[in-house]
Amino acid sequence: MEAATALMRTRYDRPENAPVDSLLRLDTVQPSYEHSHEGMRVRRLRGFDSRTGDFPSRIGDQCRLAFSAGDAALATRGASLQDVVRVVYLVKDASKLSSCGSFASNALGDNRPATTVLVVEKFDRPEIEIELELIARIPENVLAS
């Protein structure tokens, strides 16, 4: 457990003055990976701000950080946001989703994947406004490694 805690601190560059509760939040920002018939699915992409050790209050900021986390997560598997074929947005309030449009457009560039929006009653942390799930087509040789 000590090694996992040290890894999380390094990976998210937790500020020295961040409260101990920040360590608990790190568990909620770890993406999960699974292979699907479409390629690879990356779930639990959330807008955690490693500089402050918290989730920003605005959904637009959380969306930007979630796409950034998604790009980093895909890169660890030899892919990028250009390989994404579907984006699933999980949100508490669909009316706020429009503030994510420019971040999504900038993150995805010319790529226009299919989109699904799911409205959820709540997340496991009350400050979370949005979560992303990305499905990316990844070459077979990358999936096999």
C-alpha positions in Angstrom: 0.0 0.0 0.0 2.9 2.4 0.7 4.2 2.0 -2.9 0.7 2.7 -4.3 0.4 5.9 -2.2 3.8 7.1 -3.2 3.0 6.4 -6.9 -0.2 8.4 -6.7 1.5 11.3 -5.0 4.1 11.4 -7.7 1.7 10.9 -10.6 -0.6 13.7 -9.5 2.0 16.0 -8.1 0.1 16.6 -4.9 0.9 20.0 -3.4 2.7 20.0 -0.1 0.0 21.9 1.7 -2.9 19.8 0.4 -5.0 18.3 3.1 -4.7 14.6 3.8 -8.2 14.1 2.3 -6.6 14.8 -1.0 -5.0 11.3 -0.9 -8.5 9.9 -0.6 -9.6 11.8 -3.7 -6.7 10.4 -5.7 -8.5 7.0 -5.6 -11.4 8.7 -7.4 -9.3 10.0 -10.2 -7.6 6.9 -11.4 -8.9 5.8 -14.8 -9.8 2.2 -15.5 -9.0 0.4 -18.7 -10.7 -2.5 -20.4 -10.5 -4.0 -23.8 -13.8 -4.1 -25.8 -14.8 -5.3 -29.2 -14.3 -1.7 -30.4 -10.7 -1.4 -29.0 -10.0 0.0 -25.6 -12.3 1.7 -23.1 -11.0 4.2 -20.6 -13.4 5.0 -17.8 -13.5 7.3 -14.8 -11.8 10.2 -16.5 -12.5 13.1 -14.1 -11.4 16.7 -13.9 -9.1 16.6 -11.0 -6.7 19.6 -10.7 -3.4 18.3 -9.4 -2.1 21.9 -8.7 -4.8 22.5 -6.1 -5.5 18.9 -5.1 -9.2 19.3 -5.8 -11.9 19.3 -8.4 -12.7 22.8 -9.8 -16.2 24.1 -9.1 -17.0 24.8 -12.8 -18.0 21.9 -15.1 -16.1 23.5 -18.0 -12.8 23.3 -16.0 -13.6 19.7 -15.0 -14.3 18.8 -18.6 -11.0 20.3 -19.8 -9.0 18.4 -17.1 -10.9 15.2 -17.9 -10.0 15.4 -21.6 -6.4 16.1 -20.5 -6.4 13.0 -18.3 -7.9 11.0 -21.1 -5.2 12.1 -23.5 -2.6 11.1 -21.0 -4.3 7.8 -20.3 -4.5 6.9 -24.0 -0.9 7.8 -24.5 0.2 5.2 -21.9 -1.5 2.7 -24.2 0.0 3.9 -27.4 -3.1 5.9 -28.5 -4.3 9.5 -28.6 -7.6 11.4 -28.7 -7.5 11.1 -32.5 -8.1 7.3 -32.0 -11.3 7.9 -30.0 -14.5 6.6 -31.7 -16.9 7.3 -28.9 -17.1 9.7 -26.0 -19.6 9.1 -23.2 -20.3 12.1 -21.0 -21.7 11.3 -17.5 -23.1 14.5 -16.0 -25.3 15.6 -13.1 -26.9 18.5 -15.0 -27.1 18.2 -18.8 -27.9 21.9 -19.2 -24.3 22.7 -18.2 -22.8 20.4 -20.8 -22.7 23.1 -23.4 -19.9 24.8 -21.5 -17.7 21.7 -22.4 -18.2 22.1 -26.2 -15.1 24.2 -26.9 -12.9 22.0 -24.7 -14.1 18.9 -26.4 -13.6 20.4 -29.8 -10.1 21.6 -29.0 -9.2 18.2 -27.4 -10.5 16.1 -30.3 -9.4 18.4 -33.1 -10.7 17.1 -36.5 -11.8 13.8 -34.9 -15.6 13.7 -34.5 -16.4 10.5 -32.5 -19.9 9.4 -31.7 -21.3 10.9 -28.5 -23.5 9.7 -25.7 -24.7 11.8 -22.8 -25.9 10.0 -19.6 -27.4 12.0 -16.8 -26.6 10.6 -13.4 -28.1 11.5 -10.0 -24.8 11.8 -8.3 -21.1 10.7 -8.3 -19.2 9.2 -5.4 -17.8 12.7 -4.6 -20.3 15.6 -4.5 -17.9 18.0 -6.1 -17.7 16.0 -9.4 -19.8 17.5 -12.1 -18.7 15.4 -15.1 -16.9 12.1 -15.9 -15.8 10.9 -19.3 -15.5 7.5 -20.9 -13.5 7.2 -24.1 -13.6 4.3 -26.5 -10.6 4.2 -28.8 -9.6 2.0 -31.8 -6.1 0.8 -31.1 -4.1 -1.3 -33.5 -4.0 -5.0 -32.6 -0.2 -5.0 -32.1 -0.6 -2.3 -29.5 -3.4 -4.1 -27.7 -1.4 -7.3 -27.6 1.5 -5.7 -25.8 
